[in-house]
Amino acid sequence: MVGGFLTGLREGVVCGVRTGDGRVLVPPTEYDPATGEALSELVEVGQAGVVTTWAWVAEPRDKHPLERPFAWALVRLDGADSDLLHALDAASEADVSTGMRVRVRWRSEREGHIRDIECFEPEPAP
């Protein structure tokens, strides 16, 4: 599962795993956390989704993914039933809210690592 997830990231695709009851977990796990059942069906999910919760980082540290203030956010990607934790690049804390739509910003060079997602960014208003 993890290998398929990382291969997808290298190709610019986000994958999850389908559980026996039809839920899609992102990132994928080897076993269903509710039942312990082995999981094997990788499915592609969307590259945009909704922020379910977040925390603002006013002073990033050396190892943080962005060198300017940003938010750590849990993002429920379209087609997923669980949340993915990643950085959200927003202009200010006032520009972040639970329920906002965001999308993946990919690194220009990808290698099959979670850092292939550079961060999430707000989706433009329709």
C-alpha positions in Angstrom: 0.0 0.0 0.0 2.6 2.5 1.0 4.7 1.7 -2.1 1.7 2.3 -4.4 0.9 5.6 -2.5 4.5 6.8 -3.0 4.6 5.7 -6.6 1.4 7.7 -7.2 2.9 10.8 -5.6 5.9 10.5 -8.0 3.4 10.5 -10.9 1.3 13.4 -9.5 -1.5 11.2 -8.3 -2.9 10.8 -4.8 -4.1 7.2 -3.9 -6.0 5.8 -1.0 -7.0 2.3 -0.1 -10.6 1.0 -0.1 -11.8 -0.9 3.0 -14.2 -3.8 3.0 -17.1 -1.4 3.9 -16.2 1.0 1.1 -14.4 3.7 3.0 -11.3 5.2 1.3 -8.3 5.8 3.6 -5.6 8.4 2.7 -2.8 7.8 3.3 -3.4 4.1 2.7 -2.9 1.6 5.4 -2.0 -2.1 5.2 -4.9 -3.1 7.5 -8.3 -1.6 8.2 -8.0 0.1 11.6 -11.6 -0.8 12.5 -11.5 -4.5 11.6 -7.9 -5.5 11.2 -8.7 -6.8 7.7 -5.8 -6.7 5.2 -6.4 -4.1 2.5 -5.2 -4.2 -1.1 -7.4 -2.1 -3.4 -5.6 1.2 -4.2 -7.9 3.9 -5.6 -7.2 7.4 -6.9 -8.7 10.3 -5.0 -9.0 13.9 -5.9 -6.2 16.5 -5.6 -8.5 19.0 -3.9 -10.5 18.8 -0.7 -11.7 20.4 2.5 -9.7 21.5 5.6 -11.2 19.7 8.6 -9.0 21.3 11.2 -5.8 23.3 11.3 -3.1 25.0 13.5 -1.2 28.2 12.5 2.6 28.3 12.6 3.6 31.9 13.1 7.3 31.1 13.3 8.4 28.2 11.2 11.4 26.1 12.3 14.4 25.0 10.2 12.9 21.6 9.3 9.4 22.9 8.5 8.2 22.6 4.9 7.8 26.3 4.4 10.1 29.2 5.4 7.2 31.6 6.0 4.2 31.4 8.3 1.8 28.5 7.3 -0.8 26.2 8.7 -0.6 22.5 9.5 -3.9 21.2 8.2 -5.9 18.0 8.1 -7.3 17.8 4.6 -10.1 15.4 3.5 -9.4 15.0 -0.2 -12.4 14.5 -2.6 -13.2 10.8 -2.6 -11.5 10.1 0.7 -13.0 9.2 4.1 -10.0 10.1 6.2 -7.7 13.1 6.5 -4.2 13.8 5.3 -1.9 16.0 7.5 0.2 18.4 5.5 1.3 22.1 5.3 -1.2 24.7 3.9 0.4 27.8 2.3 -1.9 30.7 3.1 -1.2 34.4 3.1 -2.2 34.8 6.7 -4.0 33.1 9.6 -7.1 35.1 8.7 -7.1 33.3 5.3 -7.4 29.8 6.8 -10.7 28.3 8.0 -12.2 24.9 8.7 -14.2 23.9 5.7 -12.2 25.9 3.1 -11.3 24.3 -0.2 -7.7 23.6 -0.9 -5.7 21.8 -3.5 -2.3 20.0 -3.9 0.7 22.1 -5.0 3.2 19.6 -6.5 6.9 19.9 -6.5 8.4 20.4 -9.9 10.7 17.4 -9.4 9.1 14.4 -7.7 10.8 11.2 -6.4 8.1 9.1 -4.6 8.0 10.8 -1.2 5.4 12.6 0.8 7.4 15.8 0.1 6.3 15.4 -3.5 3.3 17.3 -2.3 5.0 20.7 -1.6 2.0 21.8 0.3 -1.7 22.6 -0.1 -2.9 26.0 -1.2 -6.4 27.6 -1.2 -8.5 26.8 -4.2 -9.4 29.9 -6.2 -12.9 31.1 -5.8 -15.2 30.0 -8.6 
